[in-house]
């Protein structure tokens, strides 16, 4: 995670960003701290990345890389405003013991568009990440990559429209991965793919998707998500999960929520 020390909305590179609606820096920091402290209270270790003044979107740490089995595929950002973040993230990984860090050839925005299960990597395309990044990720991670087309600009990254609740088992016949997603964010063909792969998925409605309810983080038991996504809480409980509502309204002014500010370090 990266503290929102320099977080502001001074430009617009997604439909949620409006420079005419300024961020309350103190409130944004307090909401970020609350999320960080909640992770720690649940038993998770949180590493912090030092923010850079001229990179206000660094708080969205999920975009900086994708880590699978300790291998780090760095980011190559679509917009000039965020280009500088890629090198900062890559340096952090190298400085913290990750020896296999790849600088990508093709545009990808980390876990914004890559969602990892035990068997596959689900990969978004259509607004930010290049389709060419999917083959690059498949070759690097040695896992099948399933391409999914995003068609609604409000859901410009896969992690705004889909969340992996449980990655499932790598063993044949083991438990399948479980996800929740918003069908309206995807093309007809991609909806059919998701329905085939995840017939028991939790389907979110338009209101919960617009509240960034899919931009969530699950540890397999607890699901941390925006508290405004009220329609997801009971369905999650019915499936055995414990939803944890978070107030991240200030961070959402930048077009991201719980998942966007959380890069997951999958070391094995």
SEKOL-642285 format. One record per residue: residue number from 1; x, y, z of N, C-alpha, C, O, CB in turn. Coordinates in steps of 0.1 Angstrom, whole numbers. Atoms other than C-alpha are relative to their C-alpha. Glycine has a CB too. Layout:
N
<NUM <X Y Z> <X Y Z> <X Y Z> <X Y Z> <X Y Z>>,
...
This chain:
268
<1 <8 -12 0> <0 0 0> <9 12 0> <20 12 5> <-10 0 12>>,
<2 <-7 -13 1> <11 36 -6> <-8 11 6> <-20 13 2> <3 3 -15>>,
<3 <8 -11 -6> <0 64 17> <-4 11 -10> <3 14 -19> <8 6 12>>,
<4 <5 -10 9> <-21 91 0> <5 14 4> <-3 24 3> <-15 0 0>>,
<5 <-6 -12 -4> <3 118 11> <-2 11 -10> <-5 23 -7> <14 -2 4>>,
<6 <1 -10 11> <1 135 -23> <-12 -2 -8> <-13 4 -19> <13 0 -8>>,
<7 <12 3 8> <-32 122 -35> <-9 13 -2> <-12 20 7> <-9 -10 7>>,
<8 <9 -11 3> <-53 148 -53> <-6 -4 -14> <-1 -13 -21> <8 14 -1>>,
<9 <6 2 13> <-75 149 -84> <1 13 -8> <-7 22 -7> <-15 -4 1>>,
<10 <-3 -13 8> <-60 176 -107> <-1 -3 -15> <1 7 -23> <14 4 4>>,
<11 <3 3 14> <-67 158 -140> <-10 -11 0> <-14 -17 10> <14 -4 -7>>,
<12 <10 10 1> <-92 133 -153> <5 -10 -11> <6 -7 -22> <-13 6 -4>>,
<13 <-4 11 9> <-81 99 -168> <-10 -11 1> <-8 -22 -5> <14 -4 2>>,
<14 <11 10 0> <-113 80 -160> <-13 7 4> <-12 19 9> <3 -12 11>>,
<15 <13 -7 -2> <-150 89 -157> <-3 4 14> <-12 12 17> <-11 -9 -5>>,
<16 <3 -3 -14> <-149 91 -119> <8 12 5> <4 18 15> <3 -12 9>>,
<17 <-9 -11 -4> <-122 118 -117> <-6 13 -5> <-9 15 -16> <14 -2 -5>>,
<18 <5 -13 3> <-135 154 -115> <8 10 7> <6 12 19> <-15 1 3>>,
<19 <-8 -10 -6> <-110 181 -108> <-8 11 7> <-2 18 16> <10 7 -9>>,
<20 <9 -10 -6> <-139 204 -98> <-5 -5 14> <-11 3 21> <-11 3 -9>>,
<21 <4 5 -13> <-146 181 -68> <13 -3 8> <17 -15 7> <-9 -12 -2>>,
<22 <-13 2 -6> <-114 185 -47> <-1 -11 11> <-11 -13 17> <5 13 6>>,
<23 <-1 10 -10> <-102 158 -24> <3 7 14> <10 17 14> <12 -10 -3>>,
<24 <-4 -4 -14> <-101 163 14> <12 -8 4> <10 -20 7> <-12 -1 10>>,
<25 <-12 8 -2> <-65 153 20> <0 -7 14> <4 -19 15> <13 8 -1>>,
<26 <0 6 -14> <-69 147 58> <-10 -12 1> <-6 -22 7> <-3 10 10>>,
<27 <10 11 0> <-100 126 53> <4 -12 -8> <3 -23 -4> <-14 5 -5>>,
<28 <-5 11 8> <-85 106 25> <11 -8 7> <11 -20 6> <6 5 -14>>,
<29 <-10 7 -8> <-55 98 47> <-6 -8 11> <-2 -20 13> <10 10 5>>,
<30 <6 7 -11> <-77 88 76> <-7 -13 -5> <-6 -23 1> <-10 9 7>>,
<31 <6 12 5> <-97 64 54> <10 -10 -5> <7 -22 -3> <-9 4 -12>>,
<32 <-10 9 4> <-66 49 40> <6 -7 12> <8 -19 12> <11 7 -8>>,
<33 <-6 6 -13> <-51 44 75> <-10 -10 6> <-6 -20 11> <3 11 10>>,
<34 <10 9 -6> <-84 28 86> <1 -14 -7> <0 -24 -1> <-14 6 -1>>,
<35 <-1 12 7> <-81 3 58> <13 -8 3> <13 -20 5> <-1 3 -16>>,
<36 <-13 6 -3> <-44 -4 64> <-1 -7 14> <3 -18 16> <11 10 0>>,
<37 <1 5 -13> <-51 -9 101> <-10 -12 1> <-8 -21 9> <-4 11 10>>,
<38 <9 11 0> <-80 -32 94> <7 -13 -5> <5 -23 0> <-13 3 -8>>,
<39 <-8 12 5> <-58 -55 73> <9 -5 12> <9 -18 14> <9 4 -12>>,
<40 <-9 4 -10> <-33 -56 102> <-8 -7 12> <-4 -17 17> <8 11 6>>,
<41 <8 6 -10> <-61 -63 127> <-5 -14 -3> <-7 -22 5> <-12 9 4>>,
<42 <5 13 5> <-72 -93 106> <12 -9 -2> <10 -21 -6> <-7 2 -14>>,
<43 <-12 9 0> <-36 -107 108> <8 1 -12> <17 -7 -14> <-5 -13 1>>,
<44 <-8 -1 12> <-22 -95 75> <12 10 2> <11 19 9> <-9 5 -12>>,
<45 <-12 -9 0> <12 -79 70> <-2 10 -11> <-5 6 -23> <13 -8 -2>>,
<46 <1 -10 10> <12 -46 52> <13 7 -2> <19 12 8> <-11 11 4>>,
<47 <-12 -7 3> <42 -32 35> <-4 14 -6> <-14 15 -13> <9 -8 -10>>,
<48 <4 -13 4> <42 5 27> <11 5 -10> <23 4 -8> <-1 10 11>>,
<49 <-8 -6 11> <56 22 -5> <1 15 3> <-10 21 5> <-6 -3 -14>>,
<50 <-1 -14 -3> <70 57 -1> <-6 8 -12> <-2 6 -23> <15 3 2>>,
<51 <6 -8 11> <49 82 -21> <9 10 -6> <19 14 1> <-13 7 5>>,
<52 <-8 -9 8> <64 105 -47> <-9 12 -3> <-20 11 -8> <5 -6 -13>>,
<53 <9 -12 1> <50 142 -47> <-6 2 -14> <-18 5 -15> <8 12 3>>,
<54 <5 -3 13> <46 144 -85> <-8 -12 -6> <-12 -11 -17> <11 3 -10>>,
<55 <8 11 4> <27 111 -87> <-12 -2 9> <-11 -11 18> <9 -13 -1>>,
<56 <11 0 -9> <-6 117 -70> <-9 -13 0> <-16 -16 10> <-9 11 -2>>,
<57 <8 12 1> <-22 84 -81> <8 -13 5> <3 -24 4> <-4 -3 -14>>,
<58 <-8 12 -5> <5 62 -64> <-8 -7 11> <-5 -19 14> <13 5 5>>,
<59 <8 7 -11> <-21 55 -36> <-6 -12 -6> <-9 -22 1> <-10 10 5>>,
<60 <6 11 6> <-36 31 -61> <11 -11 -4> <14 -13 -15> <-8 4 -13>>,
<61 <-12 9 1> <-8 5 -55> <-3 -12 -8> <7 -19 -12> <4 -3 14>>,
<62 <3 12 7> <-26 -24 -71> <4 1 -15> <7 -9 -21> <-15 -3 0>>,
<63 <-3 -2 14> <-18 -9 -105> <15 -1 -3> <19 -2 -15> <-4 14 -5>>,
<64 <-15 -1 3> <20 -10 -101> <6 -13 -4> <17 -13 -10> <6 4 13>>,
<65 <-5 12 4> <25 -47 -107> <-10 -11 3> <-20 -9 9> <14 -3 8>>,
<66 <7 13 -3> <11 -83 -106> <10 -10 5> <20 -12 -2> <-8 -5 -12>>,
<67 <-10 9 -5> <28 -108 -84> <-7 -14 1> <-18 -16 7> <4 4 15>>,
<68 <5 14 0> <22 -146 -89> <12 -9 3> <22 -9 -4> <-7 -4 -13>>,
<69 <-10 9 -4> <43 -172 -71> <14 7 2> <24 1 -2> <1 -11 -10>>,
<70 <-12 -8 -3> <69 -145 -62> <6 6 -13> <16 13 -12> <10 -9 6>>,
<71 <-4 -7 13> <73 -134 -99> <-8 12 -2> <-20 13 0> <-2 -10 -12>>,
<72 <5 -13 1> <67 -98 -105> <-1 5 -15> <10 7 -21> <7 10 9>>,
<73 <1 -6 13> <53 -85 -138> <-4 15 3> <-14 18 8> <-12 -7 -9>>,
<74 <2 -14 -2> <56 -48 -137> <-11 6 -8> <-17 -1 -17> <13 8 -2>>,
<75 <10 -7 8> <33 -22 -151> <6 9 -11> <17 13 -10> <-9 9 10>>,
<76 <-3 -11 10> <34 0 -182> <-13 7 -2> <-22 2 -8> <5 -7 -14>>,
<77 <13 -8 -1> <8 27 -178> <-4 6 -13> <4 10 -21> <1 11 11>>,
<78 <6 -5 12> <-15 39 -205> <1 15 -1> <3 20 -12> <-14 -4 -2>>,
<79 <0 -15 0> <-15 76 -195> <13 5 5> <19 0 14> <-12 5 8>>,
<80 <-13 -7 -4> <15 99 -193> <0 4 14> <11 3 21> <2 12 -9>>,
<81 <0 -4 -14> <4 111 -159> <4 -10 10> <9 -7 21> <-14 5 3>>,
<82 <-3 10 -9> <11 78 -144> <13 -8 -4> <17 -17 3> <-11 -10 1>>,
<83 <-12 8 5> <42 66 -164> <10 -1 11> <16 -12 12> <6 7 -12>>,
<84 <-11 1 -9> <66 74 -136> <-2 -10 11> <8 -13 18> <2 14 6>>,
<85 <3 10 -11> <49 50 -111> <7 -13 -3> <11 -20 7> <-15 -1 1>>,
<86 <-4 14 3> <61 19 -129> <14 -2 5> <17 -13 11> <0 -2 -16>>,
<87 <-13 2 -5> <98 24 -121> <1 0 15> <9 -7 21> <9 11 -6>>,
<88 <0 -1 -15> <91 33 -85> <-5 -14 6> <2 -19 15> <-10 11 5>>,
<89 <5 13 -5> <71 0 -80> <11 -10 -3> <14 -18 6> <-13 -3 -7>>,
<90 <-9 10 3> <97 -21 -98> <12 1 9> <18 -9 14> <5 2 -15>>,
<91 <-11 -2 -10> <125 -6 -76> <-3 -5 14> <5 -12 20> <4 14 0>>,
<92 <4 5 -13> <105 -14 -45> <1 -15 1> <6 -20 11> <-14 5 4>>,
<93 <0 14 0> <101 -50 -54> <15 -5 0> <18 -15 8> <-7 -6 -12>>,
<94 <-14 4 0> <138 -54 -62> <7 2 13> <15 -6 18> <8 7 -11>>,
<95 <-6 -3 -13> <148 -37 -30> <-5 -8 12> <1 -9 23> <-2 15 3>>,
<96 <7 8 -10> <125 -60 -10> <1 -15 -3> <-8 -23 2> <-14 4 2>>,
<97 <-3 15 1> <139 -94 -21> <-6 -7 -11> <-5 -19 -12> <-4 -6 12>>,
<98 <6 7 12> <120 -101 -53> <10 0 -11> <14 11 -16> <-13 8 -5>>,
<99 <-11 1 10> <146 -114 -77> <-4 -1 -14> <4 0 -24> <9 -11 4>>,
<100 <5 2 13> <124 -120 -107> <-10 11 -3> <-22 9 -1> <-6 -15 -2>>,
<101 <8 -11 3> <110 -87 -118> <1 4 -15> <12 7 -19> <4 13 9>>,
<102 <0 -2 15> <100 -82 -154> <-6 14 -4> <-16 17 1> <-8 -11 -7>>,
<103 <6 -12 6> <96 -49 -172> <-7 -3 -12> <-2 -9 -21> <12 10 -3>>,
<104 <9 5 11> <67 -55 -195> <3 8 -14> <7 19 -14> <-14 2 3>>,
<105 <-1 -6 14> <68 -48 -233> <-13 7 -3> <-13 17 -11> <3 -11 -10>>,
<106 <13 -5 4> <31 -41 -235> <-7 7 11> <-5 4 23> <-9 -12 -6>>,
<107 <7 -8 -10> <7 -18 -217> <-8 -9 9> <-17 -17 4> <-9 11 -6>>,
<108 <9 6 -9> <-8 -33 -186> <1 8 13> <11 14 16> <4 -15 3>>,
<109 <1 -8 -12> <-19 -17 -153> <-2 -9 12> <-10 -7 20> <-11 11 -1>>,
<110 <-1 8 -12> <-11 -44 -129> <-13 -7 3> <-20 -12 -5> <5 8 12>>,
<111 <12 6 -5> <-39 -58 -108> <-12 7 -3> <-23 3 0> <1 -3 15>>,
<112 <12 -6 6> <-62 -33 -123> <-7 -9 -10> <-19 -10 -10> <4 14 -6>>,
<113 <6 8 11> <-66 -56 -152> <4 -15 1> <0 -23 -8> <4 5 -13>>,
<114 <-4 14 -2> <-51 -89 -139> <-6 -5 13> <-3 0 24> <15 -3 -1>>,
<115 <5 6 -12> <-71 -110 -114> <4 -15 1> <2 -22 -9> <-16 1 1>>,
<116 <-7 13 0> <-54 -142 -102> <-9 -10 8> <-14 -7 19> <13 2 7>>,
<117 <6 12 -7> <-70 -176 -93> <11 -10 0> <22 -9 -6> <-13 -5 -7>>,
<118 <-10 10 0> <-52 -208 -86> <3 -6 -14> <14 -11 -16> <-5 -11 10>>,
<119 <-1 6 13> <-58 -220 -121> <3 9 -12> <10 6 -21> <-12 -8 -3>>,
<120 <-1 -10 11> <-60 -189 -143> <4 14 5> <4 17 16> <-14 0 -8>>,
<121 <0 -14 -2> <-53 -153 -146> <-11 6 -9> <-10 5 -21> <14 6 -4>>,
<122 <11 -7 8> <-84 -133 -157> <6 14 -3> <12 20 5> <-13 1 9>>,
<123 <-7 -12 5> <-73 -103 -178> <-10 9 -7> <-17 5 -17> <11 -4 -9>>,
<124 <9 -10 6> <-93 -72 -187> <7 7 -12> <19 9 -12> <-5 10 10>>,
<125 <-5 -8 12> <-89 -53 -220> <-12 9 -5> <-24 6 -2> <5 -9 -11>>,
<126 <10 -8 5> <-107 -25 -237> <2 15 2> <-2 23 -6> <-14 -4 4>>,
<127 <-1 -14 -3> <-98 7 -220> <15 3 4> <20 14 0> <-9 4 12>>,
<128 <-14 -3 -4> <-63 5 -204> <10 -10 -5> <19 -6 -13> <0 0 15>>,
<129 <-10 10 3> <-44 -27 -208> <-1 -5 -15> <-12 -7 -20> <0 -12 9>>,
<130 <0 5 14> <-33 -39 -243> <-3 -15 0> <1 -22 9> <14 2 -6>>,
<131 <3 14 2> <-46 -73 -255> <14 -8 -1> <14 -19 3> <-8 -3 -12>>,
<132 <-13 7 1> <-9 -81 -262> <6 -3 13> <15 -12 14> <9 9 -8>>,
<133 <-5 3 -13> <-2 -80 -225> <-5 -13 5> <2 -19 14> <-4 11 10>>,
<134 <6 13 -5> <-23 -111 -220> <10 -12 -4> <13 -20 5> <-14 -3 -6>>,
<135 <-9 10 4> <1 -133 -240> <13 1 8> <19 -9 12> <3 0 -15>>,
<136 <-12 -3 -8> <30 -117 -222> <-1 -6 14> <8 -12 19> <4 15 0>>,
<137 <3 5 -14> <15 -125 -188> <-1 -15 0> <5 -22 9> <-13 6 6>>,
<138 <1 15 0> <7 -161 -198> <13 -6 -1> <16 -16 6> <-9 -4 -12>>,
<139 <-13 6 1> <42 -168 -209> <9 2 12> <16 -7 16> <7 7 -12>>,
<140 <-8 -3 -12> <57 -152 -178> <-4 -8 12> <4 -13 19> <0 15 3>>,
<141 <5 7 -12> <35 -167 -152> <-3 -15 -2> <-5 -22 8> <-13 7 4>>,
<142 <2 14 3> <30 -200 -170> <-14 -5 5> <-15 -16 10> <11 -9 6>>,
<143 <14 3 -3> <-8 -199 -163> <-8 5 -11> <-6 15 -17> <-4 7 14>>,
<144 <9 -5 11> <-36 -197 -188> <-6 14 4> <-10 16 15> <-12 -10 -2>>,
<145 <6 -14 -2> <-48 -161 -192> <-13 0 -8> <-13 -2 -20> <10 11 -5>>,
<146 <13 -1 6> <-85 -156 -199> <-3 15 -3> <-5 22 6> <-11 -7 9>>,
<147 <3 -14 3> <-92 -124 -218> <-14 4 1> <-23 -4 -3> <5 3 -14>>,
<148 <14 -5 -2> <-123 -104 -209> <-1 14 -5> <7 23 -1> <-4 -1 15>>,
<149 <2 -13 6> <-136 -74 -228> <-9 9 8> <-20 5 11> <-6 -1 -14>>,
<150 <7 -10 -8> <-147 -44 -208> <-6 10 -10> <0 15 -19> <9 7 10>>,
<151 <7 -8 10> <-173 -23 -226> <-6 13 6> <-11 22 -2> <-11 -8 -7>>,
<152 <6 -12 -7> <-185 3 -200> <11 9 5> <19 4 14> <-10 -4 11>>,
<153 <-12 -8 -5> <-160 32 -195> <0 3 15> <11 6 20> <0 13 -7>>,
<154 <-1 -2 -14> <-170 35 -159> <7 -11 7> <13 -10 18> <-15 1 6>>,
<155 <-7 11 -5> <-155 1 -154> <12 -3 -9> <12 -13 -16> <-10 -13 1>>,
<156 <-11 -1 9> <-123 8 -171> <11 -10 3> <20 -13 -5> <6 14 0>>,
<157 <-9 11 -5> <-103 -18 -151> <-8 -12 4> <-19 -10 9> <10 5 11>>,
<158 <7 12 -4> <-112 -54 -145> <-3 1 15> <-14 -4 19> <8 -12 -3>>,
<159 <2 0 -15> <-109 -48 -107> <-11 9 4> <-15 9 16> <12 3 7>>,
<160 <12 -8 -4> <-138 -23 -108> <-13 -8 -3> <-24 -4 1> <0 13 -8>>,
<161 <12 7 4> <-161 -50 -122> <0 -15 4> <-10 -22 2> <-1 0 -15>>,
<162 <-1 15 -4> <-149 -84 -108> <10 -1 12> <20 6 12> <5 -8 -12>>,
<163 <-9 3 -11> <-134 -97 -76> <1 -15 2> <-9 -22 2> <-6 7 13>>,
<164 <-2 15 -3> <-119 -131 -68> <-2 -1 15> <5 5 23> <15 -4 -4>>,
<165 <3 2 -14> <-134 -142 -35> <8 -11 6> <13 -10 17> <-15 -3 1>>,
<166 <-9 11 -4> <-115 -175 -33> <6 -5 -13> <0 -9 -22> <-9 -11 7>>,
<167 <-7 4 12> <-88 -185 -57> <-2 -15 -4> <2 -19 -15> <14 2 2>>,
<168 <2 14 3> <-97 -222 -55> <12 -8 2> <22 -3 8> <-5 -2 -14>>,
<169 <-11 9 -2> <-74 -252 -55> <7 -3 -14> <1 -4 -24> <-5 -13 6>>,
<170 <-8 4 12> <-46 -261 -80> <-2 -15 -2> <1 -20 -13> <15 3 2>>,
<171 <1 14 1> <-53 -298 -73> <-12 -4 -8> <-23 1 -7> <-1 -7 14>>,
<172 <11 5 8> <-75 -317 -98> <-12 -5 9> <-9 -12 19> <4 -12 -9>>,
<173 <11 4 -9> <-110 -321 -83> <-1 8 12> <-11 6 20> <1 -14 3>>,
<174 <1 -8 -12> <-103 -295 -56> <-10 11 -2> <-16 12 -13> <13 6 3>>,
<175 <10 -10 1> <-126 -266 -48> <3 10 -11> <15 14 -14> <0 8 13>>,
<176 <-1 -10 11> <-132 -242 -77> <1 14 5> <-3 17 17> <-12 -1 -10>>,
<177 <-1 -14 -4> <-124 -205 -76> <-14 6 0> <-23 1 -6> <8 7 -10>>,
<178 <13 -7 -1> <-153 -182 -66> <2 15 -2> <12 20 3> <-6 -3 14>>,
<179 <-1 -14 3> <-158 -147 -79> <-14 7 2> <-24 0 3> <5 2 -14>>,
<180 <12 -8 2> <-183 -119 -79> <3 10 -11> <14 15 -12> <-5 7 14>>,
<181 <-3 -10 11> <-188 -96 -109> <-13 7 -4> <-24 2 0> <6 -7 -12>>,
<182 <11 -8 5> <-211 -71 -126> <-1 -3 -15> <8 2 -23> <1 15 3>>,
<183 <1 4 14> <-223 -85 -160> <0 12 -10> <6 11 -21> <-12 -8 -3>>,
<184 <1 -12 9> <-230 -50 -174> <13 6 -4> <13 14 -14> <-9 10 6>>,
<185 <-13 -5 3> <-193 -42 -175> <6 -7 -12> <16 -2 -18> <9 0 12>>,
<186 <-7 9 9> <-185 -70 -200> <-8 -1 -13> <-20 1 -14> <2 -13 6>>,
<187 <6 3 12> <-192 -78 -236> <-8 -12 1> <-7 -20 10> <11 -1 -12>>,
<188 <8 12 0> <-217 -105 -245> <8 -13 1> <5 -22 8> <-10 0 -12>>,
<189 <-8 12 0> <-190 -130 -253> <7 -2 13> <8 -13 18> <10 2 -11>>,
<190 <-7 2 -13> <-171 -123 -221> <-10 -4 11> <-6 -11 20> <7 13 4>>,
<191 <10 4 -10> <-203 -126 -200> <-2 -16 -2> <-3 -23 8> <-14 7 -2>>,
<192 <2 15 2> <-207 -161 -216> <12 -8 5> <10 -18 11> <-2 -3 -15>>,
<193 <-12 7 -5> <-171 -170 -208> <-1 -1 16> <2 -11 21> <12 7 -4>>,
<194 <1 -1 -15> <-176 -159 -171> <-11 -10 5> <-9 -17 15> <-3 14 5>>,
<195 <11 10 -4> <-209 -179 -169> <4 -14 -1> <0 -23 7> <-13 3 -8>>,
<196 <-5 14 2> <-192 -210 -182> <10 -4 10> <10 -15 16> <6 -2 -14>>,
<197 <-10 2 -9> <-162 -207 -160> <-4 0 15> <1 -7 23> <12 9 -2>>,
<198 <4 -3 -14> <-180 -195 -128> <-15 0 1> <-21 10 3> <6 13 5>>,
<199 <15 1 1> <-216 -208 -130> <-6 4 14> <-18 7 14> <-4 -13 -4>>,
<200 <5 -3 -13> <-220 -202 -92> <4 14 5> <3 17 17> <4 -10 10>>,
<201 <-5 -14 -4> <-206 -166 -92> <-11 8 7> <-23 6 4> <6 7 -12>>,
<202 <9 -10 -6> <-222 -139 -71> <-1 11 -10> <9 17 -14> <6 5 14>>,
<203 <3 -10 10> <-238 -115 -95> <-4 13 7> <-14 14 14> <-11 -4 -10>>,
<204 <3 -13 -6> <-237 -78 -85> <-10 8 -9> <-9 6 -21> <13 8 3>>,
<205 <9 -8 8> <-264 -54 -96> <7 14 -3> <18 16 2> <-13 3 8>>,
<206 <-6 -13 4> <-258 -19 -111> <3 9 11> <13 16 11> <-9 7 -10>>,
<207 <-2 -10 -12> <-261 0 -78> <12 -4 8> <20 5 11> <-12 0 9>>,
<208 <-12 4 -8> <-235 -21 -60> <13 2 -8> <23 5 -3> <-2 -14 5>>,
<209 <-11 -3 9> <-212 -19 -90> <4 14 0> <16 18 1> <-3 -5 -14>>,
<210 <-3 -15 0> <-215 19 -91> <5 5 13> <12 15 14> <-13 7 -4>>,
<211 <-5 -4 -13> <-207 20 -54> <14 -7 2> <20 -7 13> <-9 -5 11>>,
<212 <-13 6 0> <-174 2 -63> <1 -13 9> <11 -16 15> <11 10 5>>,
<213 <0 12 -8> <-185 -29 -45> <8 -12 -5> <12 -20 3> <-14 -5 1>>,
<214 <-9 11 5> <-165 -52 -68> <14 3 1> <23 -5 0> <-3 -2 -15>>,
<215 <-14 -4 -2> <-133 -32 -61> <3 -4 14> <5 5 23> <2 15 -3>>,
<216 <-1 5 -14> <-129 -54 -30> <12 -9 1> <18 -13 -9> <-13 -7 3>>,
<217 <-11 9 -3> <-102 -76 -14> <-6 -11 9> <-12 -8 19> <12 7 6>>,
<218 <4 12 -8> <-109 -111 -1> <12 -8 4> <21 -10 -4> <-10 -9 -8>>,
<219 <-11 9 -4> <-86 -132 20> <-5 -15 1> <1 -23 7> <6 4 14>>,
<220 <6 13 -1> <-109 -162 16> <-10 -2 11> <-18 -11 11> <11 -11 1>>,
<221 <10 0 -10> <-129 -154 46> <-6 14 2> <-18 16 1> <6 -4 14>>,
<222 <5 -14 -1> <-131 -116 51> <0 6 -14> <9 4 -22> <9 8 10>>,
<223 <1 -8 12> <-142 -94 22> <-1 14 3> <-11 19 8> <-12 -5 -9>>,
<224 <0 -14 -3> <-132 -58 26> <-5 7 -13> <0 6 -24> <14 5 4>>,
<225 <6 -7 12> <-154 -36 3> <-6 13 5> <-8 15 17> <-11 -9 -6>>,
<226 <7 -13 -4> <-170 -1 3> <-13 -3 7> <-21 -11 3> <-2 9 -12>>,
<227 <12 2 -8> <-197 2 29> <-12 4 -7> <-23 0 -3> <1 8 13>>,
<228 <12 -4 7> <-220 18 4> <-6 -12 -9> <-17 -11 -14> <3 12 -9>>,
<229 <5 11 9> <-223 -15 -16> <-9 -10 9> <-5 -21 10> <12 -8 -6>>,
<230 <9 6 -10> <-251 -26 8> <-6 -13 -5> <-8 -23 2> <-10 9 5>>,
<231 <7 12 6> <-266 -52 -16> <9 -12 0> <4 -23 -3> <-5 3 -13>>,
<232 <-9 11 1> <-235 -74 -15> <2 -7 14> <7 -18 14> <13 4 -5>>,
<233 <-3 5 -13> <-233 -79 23> <-7 -13 3> <0 -23 7> <-3 10 10>>,
<234 <7 12 -4> <-260 -105 28> <3 -12 -9> <5 -23 -5> <-15 3 0>>,
<235 <-4 11 8> <-252 -126 -3> <14 -5 3> <16 -17 2> <0 5 -15>>,
<236 <-13 5 -5> <-216 -127 9> <-1 -9 12> <6 -19 14> <10 12 2>>,
<237 <2 8 -12> <-227 -139 43> <-6 -13 -3> <-2 -23 3> <-9 8 10>>,
<238 <7 12 4> <-249 -165 27> <10 -11 -5> <8 -23 -4> <-11 2 -9>>,
<239 <-10 9 6> <-218 -179 10> <12 -3 10> <21 -10 7> <6 6 -12>>,
<240 <-10 4 -11> <-198 -181 43> <11 11 1> <20 8 9> <6 -12 -3>>,
<241 <-10 -11 -1> <-178 -148 39> <-5 10 11> <-16 11 14> <2 7 -13>>,
<242 <3 -10 -9> <-176 -121 64> <3 14 -6> <15 18 -7> <9 -2 13>>,
<243 <-3 -13 6> <-180 -87 47> <4 10 10> <-1 11 21> <-13 5 -7>>,
<244 <-6 -10 -9> <-161 -58 62> <-2 13 -8> <6 16 -17> <15 -2 4>>,
<245 <2 -13 7> <-175 -24 51> <10 11 4> <13 13 16> <-14 5 3>>,
<246 <-10 -11 -2> <-150 4 47> <-5 13 -7> <-11 13 -17> <14 -4 -6>>,
<247 <3 -13 6> <-155 41 41> <12 5 -7> <22 9 -1> <-4 11 12>>,
<248 <-11 -4 9> <-133 50 12> <-4 11 -10> <1 11 -21> <6 -12 -7>>,
<249 <7 -9 9> <-154 78 -3> <10 10 -6> <9 13 -18> <-11 7 7>>,
<250 <-9 -9 6> <-125 102 -7> <9 -6 -10> <12 0 -20> <9 7 11>>,
<251 <-8 7 9> <-103 77 -24> <-7 -3 -13> <-1 -3 -24> <6 -13 6>>,
<252 <8 3 12> <-131 69 -48> <-1 12 -10> <-4 10 -21> <-14 -4 4>>,
<253 <-1 -11 9> <-128 104 -62> <10 -1 -11> <10 5 -21> <2 13 8>>,
<254 <-10 3 10> <-98 91 -80> <-3 -12 -9> <5 -15 -18> <13 -2 7>>,
<255 <4 11 8> <-117 62 -95> <5 -13 6> <6 -23 -2> <6 2 -14>>,
<256 <-5 13 -6> <-105 35 -70> <-5 -1 14> <-10 8 20> <15 -1 -1>>,
<257 <5 3 -14> <-115 18 -38> <9 -9 7> <21 -8 5> <-15 -6 -2>>,
<258 <-8 9 -9> <-104 -10 -15> <11 -7 -8> <23 -7 -5> <-9 -9 7>>,
<259 <-10 7 8> <-87 -31 -42> <10 9 -7> <22 5 -7> <-7 -8 -11>>,
<260 <-9 -8 7> <-72 -3 -61> <12 5 8> <23 7 3> <-7 12 -6>>,
<261 <-10 -5 -9> <-52 8 -31> <8 -12 7> <16 -10 15> <-5 9 11>>,
<262 <-6 12 -6> <-40 -28 -23> <6 -9 -10> <-1 -15 -18> <-11 -8 8>>,
<263 <-8 10 9> <-13 -47 -42> <2 -12 8> <8 -12 19> <13 7 -5>>,
<264 <-1 12 -7> <-13 -83 -32> <13 -7 -4> <16 -9 -15> <-12 -10 -3>>,
<265 <-13 6 2> <21 -100 -27> <-1 -15 1> <-1 -21 12> <10 5 10>>,
<266 <2 14 1> <16 -136 -38> <14 -7 -1> <19 -8 -12> <-10 -5 -11>>,
<267 <-14 5 1> <49 -152 -29> <1 -15 -1> <12 -21 -3> <7 3 13>>,
<268 <-1 15 2> <39 -189 -32> <-13 -6 0> <-15 -18 -1> <9 -6 10>>,
